[in-house]
Amino acid sequence: CEAAGEVDWAAELYSAAGSPEDSLRLLCGALGDALSSSSSAAAADGGAAESLERIIIRGNDAAAALSSASGAAGASSAASSSSFAVLDLWRQLLAARDLLAAASLGDPVSALRALDSLPCIPQDAHRVQRCADSLPSLPGPLARLLSSLLVAGGRAAAAAGDRARLRAMASFAAAAAPTRVARSAFEELNSLHDRLNLPA
């Protein structure tokens, strides 16, 4: 099912088999792919938006089921740790969706609020190195979105006049380039930073 791209059906089978963690892990990948596609296109068509919403609804259901199962008595610490990691990835992907949506609407306040929920992107100079050091363990769905998230966050920070946050993101992009961040994203962040620091 997964190989054929039948995400809905595969997720439903996992859920029916009492495996919400596998279902949610699959949906994390699907949401990451959908966000990557929509962020690289000028505008998502109606079918793509509908597919994205369907993934989110099914993912929220799987997350709720996994949260209940993880809190049940008898859940092992290893299972709980694995479940927490998948739930955390899902929450971060929802924040990524909110960031990209707010940025596309030109709403820097909402974009920066969503950015606060993405620990993989530094918000200040003190976290730049820690975020750079954690890049090798960044889950694939977030890693594929990193350049788009940095550009969206950088534009929002520039629009809000937040020099410190923009500087932290530009420094992080420099540390992550060229293997983790696209050159175009790195160049745009530097350009935004330079423009924001020009004398009035």
C-alpha positions in Angstrom: 0.0 0.0 0.0 2.7 2.5 1.0 4.8 1.8 -2.2 1.7 2.5 -4.3 1.2 5.8 -2.6 -2.2 4.8 -1.2 -1.6 6.7 2.1 -5.2 6.8 3.2 -5.7 3.1 2.8 -2.4 2.1 4.4 -3.0 4.4 7.4 -6.5 3.0 7.8 -5.1 -0.5 7.7 -2.5 0.3 10.4 -5.2 1.9 12.6 -7.6 -1.0 12.1 -4.7 -3.3 13.2 -4.3 -1.4 16.4 -1.0 0.3 15.3 -1.7 4.1 15.5 2.1 4.7 15.7 2.7 3.2 12.3 -0.3 5.0 11.0 0.9 8.3 12.3 4.5 7.7 11.1 3.2 7.1 7.6 1.0 10.2 7.7 4.0 12.3 8.9 5.8 11.3 5.7 2.7 12.1 3.6 2.3 15.5 5.3 5.9 16.3 4.8 5.7 15.4 1.1 2.5 17.4 0.6 4.0 20.5 2.3 7.2 20.1 0.2 5.1 20.0 -3.0 2.8 22.9 -2.1 5.8 25.1 -0.9 7.6 24.5 -4.2 4.6 25.4 -6.3 3.3 28.9 -6.8 -0.2 27.9 -5.6 -1.7 24.6 -4.6 -4.7 23.5 -6.7 -8.0 22.6 -5.0 -7.2 18.8 -5.2 -3.9 19.3 -3.4 -5.5 21.4 -0.7 -8.2 18.8 -0.2 -5.6 16.0 0.0 -3.6 18.0 2.5 -6.7 18.4 4.7 -7.5 14.7 4.5 -4.0 13.8 5.6 -4.3 16.3 8.6 -7.7 14.9 9.7 -6.5 11.3 9.5 -3.2 12.3 11.2 -5.0 14.1 14.1 -7.1 11.0 14.6 -4.0 8.7 14.7 -2.3 11.1 17.0 -5.2 11.1 19.4 -5.3 7.2 19.3 -1.6 7.1 19.9 -1.7 9.5 22.8 -4.4 7.3 24.5 -2.5 4.1 23.8 0.8 5.7 25.1 -0.9 6.8 28.4 -2.4 3.3 29.0 -1.1 1.3 31.9 1.6 -1.2 30.8 3.1 0.8 28.0 6.9 0.2 28.1 9.3 3.1 28.3 10.8 2.2 24.9 7.3 2.2 23.3 6.4 5.4 25.1 9.7 7.1 23.9 9.0 6.0 20.3 5.4 7.2 20.5 6.5 10.5 21.9 9.0 11.0 19.0 6.3 10.4 16.4 3.8 12.6 18.2 6.4 15.4 18.4 7.2 15.1 14.7 3.5 15.4 13.9 3.1 18.5 16.0 6.1 20.1 14.4 4.8 19.3 10.9 1.5 21.0 11.8 3.5 24.0 13.0 5.4 23.9 9.6 2.1 23.9 7.8 0.9 26.9 9.8 4.2 28.8 9.2 4.1 28.2 5.4 0.4 29.1 5.3 0.8 32.3 7.2 3.8 33.3 5.2 1.9 32.8 1.9 -0.8 35.0 3.3 1.7 37.7 4.3 0.9 37.4 8.0 4.3 37.7 9.8 2.8 37.6 13.3 1.2 34.2 12.8 4.2 33.0 10.9 6.5 33.9 13.8 4.1 32.3 16.3 4.3 29.1 14.3 8.1 29.3 14.1 8.2 29.3 17.9 6.9 25.7 17.7 9.8 24.5 15.5 12.8 23.7 17.8 14.9 22.7 14.8 15.1 26.4 13.8 17.0 28.7 16.1 15.2 31.7 17.4 18.3 33.4 18.9 22.1 33.3 18.7 22.5 30.9 21.7 20.6 28.1 19.9 22.4 28.3 16.5 25.1 25.7 17.2 22.8 23.4 19.1 20.4 23.3 16.2 23.2 22.8 13.7 24.6 19.9 15.7 21.2 18.3 15.8 20.7 18.4 12.0 21.9 14.8 11.4 19.1 13.5 13.6 16.4 15.7 12.0 13.5 13.5 10.8 13.2 13.3 7.0 9.9 15.1 6.6 11.3 18.1 8.5 14.7 17.9 6.8 13.0 18.1 3.3 11.1 21.3 4.4 14.0 23.0 6.1 14.9 25.4 3.3 11.3 26.4 2.8 10.8 26.9 6.5 13.9 29.1 6.8 12.8 31.3 3.9 9.3 31.7 5.2 10.6 32.4 8.7 13.2 34.8 7.4 10.7 36.8 5.4 8.4 37.0 8.5 11.2 38.1 10.7 12.3 40.7 8.2 8.7 42.0 7.9 8.5 42.2 11.7 11.9 43.9 11.9 13.2 41.1 14.1 16.9 41.5 13.4 18.1 39.0 16.1 15.9 36.2 14.9 16.8 36.8 11.3 20.5 36.9 12.2 20.1 33.5 14.0 18.4 31.9 11.0 21.0 33.3 8.6 23.8 31.9 10.8 22.1 28.6 11.1 21.7 28.4 7.3 25.4 29.2 6.8 26.2 26.3 9.2 23.8 23.9 7.4 24.6 24.8 3.8 25.2 23.3 1.4 24.1 19.8 2.4 21.0 20.6 4.4 19.9 24.0 3.2 19.5 25.1 -0.5 21.9 27.7 -1.7 19.0 29.9 -2.8 17.5 29.8 0.8 20.9 30.7 2.3 21.3 33.6 -0.2 17.8 34.9 0.5 18.3 34.9 4.2 21.6 36.8 3.9 19.9 39.3 1.5 17.1 39.8 4.0 19.5 40.3 6.8 21.6 42.8 4.9 18.6 44.8 3.8 17.2 44.9 7.4 20.5 46.2 8.7 20.9 49.0 6.1 20.9 52.5 7.7 17.5 54.2 7.3 
